[in-house]
Amino acid sequence: MLESSDKKRNVLCTLFFLSTCLLFVMTGLDRMVYPFLYLSALLGVCLLYTDRKRVNWRGGALWLPFPFLLYTALTPGLWFKDLPVADTMFSAYVIGVVSAFFFPEKYWRFVLCLAVTLTGTLGLYMVLGFPVEMTVDNRLVLFLHHPNVMASVASWCVLFFCATYKTFSRKEKIALAALLLPCVLALGLSVGRSAYIGFIAAVFFLGCTIWKKQLVRIVLVLLVLCSMTYALLPEQQQHRMLSAVQNPLEDATFKSRIPIWMVVCDGIENSPWLGNSARGFFAQHKKYITEHKEALERDHPYTENTIGHPHNTYLGIVYVYGIVGTLLFFVAFVPAVRQAWRVQDLFFLSVVVFYLGFGLLEYGLHRKDGILMLFFPLGLVYGRALLQASQGHLPRTTDHERGGEAKQGFSGA
């Protein structure tokens, strides 16, 4: 009976590993993400159920995000509107938990799949002669649907391997550097200014924590990369970058954000406690600009007609979830930040810092890539804590059977 259970667990582990590798490949291609997301989550739930007697379910604060996930699914401000958002969050979280619990020494390969995909598609872009179909307004998108999406995904890959570089051998570090340089190039050519802010903030944070003695060199490297990126940009995007730096308050993009934030503030005022809905923002924005058309045309000529999200994570969370949901959001994430700081999980912390910068002008928690980039690392934190809490419940198993759970993972715990 025990042999049969071990065999079933090994089969599920293999299927989960393959499915999650494909999930990250598809994320880089922006194709068939949801089928592999849900498949990996389902396999992950089956794995946890199969090993339920070995898991200390009360340990590791595993359940802290669930009130927030339930609240998102219910969407009290617009009943059940954000149920698809909630199931994406749940799936990404479960995949993170299972990855840290069953594959603590192997889950870095998932991110490697994403990095290889981005590098490969960038190479294809060059081989094909820089086709305009892989750009939007002279901004690189590759196979993703928006430059900021491509920029944030590329940033996420680079941050992961920067945060975990100490766990690799010298040869592996050289190979990873060669692999990640195209990701940095892709980030630069996307002209995703929000991602620039988040990435620079996160790299500076990593410099202060990992490379304190080399901090000046890191700043110099960032300046060189910024200069090289600027030189490679088309003239139109160079002017756009200069506008944001020289006079940010007069920048056309910033001015276009103001009416969006007016809609957000109106929504917060109308439903301060229960919030509204992430997926309902498009209709809310359309309604507001229609009702205030004359005033907006007079005072805010850069008003856009079709906007799908709040374009600010700080305001957006309060708008979408209200005061009640925002408190539940903090209940889910603040303990994870404290846990990550205690064990020096620099990947999760760098992702948080990235979102703090990225979130000044963007809101990514309504789409699959933004959710995966935040809730997968959250699952890693709580999954690792669950593994440590369950050590006394786990009989001896081989590294093949459990992915080396007795050893620390690549994320620096």
N, C-alpha and C positions, 0 to 999 in steps of 0.2 A: 504493500500500500504506500509506504514511504517512497519507494523507488518510483512508483507511478506519479506521485505528487512532484517529485524532483524533476522527472521527465517533462511533465506538463509545464512546470515553471521554466525550465530551460527553453522549451518551444516558445512560450510566451515572451521570454526575454529576447530571443532571436527575432521574433516577429516585431516586437516593439522597437528594437534597435534599428532594423531595416526600415520600418515605417517612419521613424523619426528622422533618420538620415534623408529619406525621400522628402519628408516635410520641409526640411531646411533647404534642400535643393530646389523644391518648388517655390519656396518663399523667395529665393533669388531670381526665379523665372516669373514669379507672379502668376503661376498656373496651377490649378488643382490643389490649392493650399488647404481648403476646407476638408476635402475627403481624407487627406492624410492627417490633418489635425484631429479630426474626430476618430479616425482609426487608431492613432497613437494613444489618444485619451482613453478609448474603450479598452485597448490592450493593457494600458497602465492600470485602470481600475480592476481588470481581471487579475493582473499580477498581484496587486495589493490584497485582493480578496483571497487569492491562492495562498499568500503568505500571512494571512490575517492573524494566525496564532503566534507568529514570530514578531509581530509588530506591537510596540508599546503605543497604543492609540492615544493614550493620555499624555504622552510626552512630545516635546518638540513644538508645541503651539501650532500644530497642523491645522486646527480648525479656525484659527483667527480670521482668515479671509472669508469664511463662509457666510457670515451675516451680511457682509458687503455684497458678495455674489448673489445672495438671495434677494437683497434689496434692489440690485440692478435688474434682476429677472422680473421682479414685481413691477418696477418703475411706477411708484405711487403717483408721480406727477402726470403720468400718461400711461395708464395701466398696460403692462406687458409689452410696451413698445420696444424696450431694449432687451427683450429676452434673447435675441440672437447675439447681442453684445455679451450678455452674461454667460451664454454657453461657450463663447470663444474664450472668455477669461477663464472659465472653469477648466476648459480643455488644456489651455496653455499652462495653467497652474499645476494640473495633475501631471502633465508631461514633465514639468520641472521637478516635482516631488519624486516621481518614479525614476527619473534620470539620476538624481542625487542618491537615491536609496539603493538602487540596483546596479548603477553604473558609475560610481564615484570617480573611477580612474579612466573612464571611457567616454563620458558625455561630451568632452571637448571635441570629439570627432563630429558631433552634430554641427557645431559652429564651423568646423573645418569644411564641412560639405557646403555650407553657405558661402564661405570665403572663396572656395574653389569655383563655385558657380559664378560669383560676381567677377572673379578674375578671368574665367573662361569667356563670359559674355562680353567683357571689355575687350579681350583679345579678338573676339569675333567682330565686334564693332570696328576695330582697326583693320582687320583683314578684309572686311566688306567695303572698305573705303569710306568710313564715317557716314553711314546712311542717315538721312534726316528722320527716318521712321523711329530711330532710337534716341531722338532728342525732342525736346519741346521748347520752342523759343530759344534755340541755341543752348539749351541746358540738357545735360546728359540724363537720360532715364533708363537706358538699356531696355530690359523687358518689363520694367516696373512701370506703374501708371502715372507717377508724378516724381519730379526731381527731388522734392523733400523726402519722399518715401525711400528713394534709392540712396540718398545721402545719409539718412538715419540708419538704414540697414547696414551700409558700408561702415559707418561709424561704430555701430554695435559690434561688428566683427573685429575691428581693429582694437577696440577697448577690451574685448574679452582676452585676446592674446597678449595685449600689453599688461593686463592685470594678472595674468597667470604665467608670464614668461619665465619666472624662476623655476618652474616645474619641468622645463624642457632642457634637453642637453644642448651643447654648443652647436652641433650640426643641425639639430631641429630648429634652433633659434634662427640660424642663417636661412634655412628653408622657409620658415614662417615669414621672415622679413621680406624675402623675395615674393612670397605669396601676397603679403599685405600691402606692399607698395602700390600695386594696381588698385587696391581698395581705396587707399588714400587718394590716388589720382582720380578715381571715379567720384569720390566725395568732392574733390576740388572742382571737377568739371560739371557737377550738378548745380553749382551756384546756389545751393540750399543754405541761405544765410542763417536760418534758425538752427540748422544742423551744425554749421560752423561754430556758432556760439556754444552750443551744447558740447561739441567735440573738444573745443579748445579748453572749456571749463573742466571737462572730465580728465583730459590729459594733464592739465595743470594740477588737478587734485592727485592724480597718480604720481606726478613728479614730486609733489610735497610728501607723499607717503612712502613711495618706493625709492625714488632717485633723489633724495634730498641734496646730496653732494653734487649731483649733476643738474640741478634745477636751472642754473644759468644756461647750460648747454641746451636743455630742453626748450627753453624760451627762444634761444637763437635758432634752433631747428624749426620751431613753429613759425618764426618770422621768415625763415628761408622758404619753407613750404608755402606760406601765404604769398610771398613774392613770386615764386615759380608758378603757383596756381593762377595768380592775376595775369601773368605774362601769357599764359596759355589760353585765356578766355577770349571769346569773340569781343569785338569792340562794344557791341550793345550791352553785354554783360559786364564789361569793365566799367562803363558809365553807371550801370546799376549798382555795382559794388562801391564805387566812389561816392555816389549819392548817399548810400547808407552810412558811410564813414564820415563824410564831410559835414552833412547836415541831416542827421537821421530823422528829426521831427518834420522835415519838409519832404522826406522821401515819399514817392508815390505809393509804395507798398504800405508804409506806415499809415499814411492818410486813409488808405482804403480799409485799414483795420478798424479805424475809429467808429464808423457806422456799425460794424459787426459787434464791437464791444458795447455799443449803445443797445443793440438787440439783446445781448447777454444780460446787461444790467437791468433792462426792462423785465426780462424773464425772471431774474433773481428777485426783483421787487414784487412781482406778481405771485411767485410761489417760493418764498424764502425757506420754508421748512422741508418740504417734500421734493423740491426741485422740479425739473421738467423732463427732458428726454434727449439723449444724444442723437438718436435717429429722427427725432421730431424737430431738430433745429432748422433744417432746410425750410419746412413749412412755416415755422415761427419767424424766420428771417424774411421770407417772402411776404408774409402778412404785415410785418412791421414796416418794411420799406414801401409797401403799397399804401398803407394808412398815413405815412409821413413823407409821401413822395415829394411834395413841394418844398418842405423844409430841408430835406436831404439834398435835393438838387441845388438849392440855394447855398447851403452851408457846407455840404460835403460832396463836391462834384466827382470824387473818386469812388462813390458808392457802387458796389458790385451787385448784380441782380441775382446770381445763383451762388449761394454759399452753403456748404454742408456741415460746417462745424465752427465752434466759437473762436478759433484762432488764438487761444490763450488757455493754457492748462490750468492756471490758478483760478481765473474766473470761470473757466469751463467746468471744473469739478463742482463748484458751488452751484452753477446754473443747472447742471445735469442732475446732481444728486441732492441739492438742498443742504441745509444745515445737518439734518439727520444722516443723510448718506455720506456727507463729508466726514463726519465723526467716525462713521463705520470704515471709511477709507483709511483714516489715520489709525484705527484699531488694527487694520490689516497690515499696514506698512511700517508704522513706527517701531513695533517690536522687532520686525525683520531688520530694520536699519540698526537697531541696538545690537541685535544678535550678530549681524554682519561686521559691525565695528569691533565687537568683542573678539571675534575669531579672525578678524582681518580678511574678510571676504571682499576683496577689493573690486571684483567684477560687479557685484550687486551695487556697491557703493558708487562706483563710477557710472553705472547706469542711472542711478538716482540723480547724481550731479548732472549728467547729460540731460535728463528730463527737466531739471531745474532751469537750465539754459535754453534748451529747445522749446520749453513751454512758454517762454516769454511771448512768442508770436505764433505758436502752433498748438494744436490739440490733436493728439494721436490715439486717444483711447476709445475711438469709435470704429477703428478699422483693424483688420486682422494683424498687420505687421506691427503696428504700435502696441497692440495688446500683447502679442507674442514677446516682444522685446522687453516688456515690463513684467508680465506675469510668469514667464518661464524662469527668469532669475529669482523672482519671489519664491517660486516652487523649489528652486535649488537650495535656497536658504533654509526653508522649513523642512525640506526633504533631508538635508544633511543633519539638521537638529533631530529629526525623527530617527534617523539611522543611529545617531549617538545614544539617544534615549532607549533604543531597542537592542543595544548590544547585548545586554544580559538576557534578552529573550531569544537570541539567535543561536542555534546549535552550530557546530563547526560545519562549514561548507567550503567547497573549493572556490578559488578565485574565478574560475570559468562559470560556476553555477550562479554566483552572486555578483560578478563584476568587481571583485576585490573590495567588498564592503568594509573589511576590517581596516583598510588603509584610507588615508585622506585623499580627497578628490583634487582635481586640477585647479579649483577655484580659490585655493590659498587658505582653506580653513585650517 
